[in-house]
């Protein structure tokens, strides 16, 4: 029997998508190109303000049938990197409402 090449990448890859709050329009996954849905780019986009009101970050890996809310780990990594750079948490991440989740960088 002939073996056909796989259309699935060889190495399992984790993808990161951000759940964003869009004000009166509600909550939805932020649109992200597949090649930008990785750990480093997600953190860089959050630090630079590419996501206006992130609520959580979900990691999923279709090759291993795994998904996980990684909001807390991403928030900790952002705080670590900002600390190394001597920067403070951007005001846009300060959340005072009772609807804050673990994805918020500061409460």
Secondary structure, DSSP 8 states (H G I E B T S, - for coil): ------SS-SS---EEEEEEE-GGG-EEE----GGG-SHHHHHHHHHHTSSSSEEEEEEEETTTTEEEE-HHHHHHHHHHHHHHTT----GGGB--STT--TTSSB-
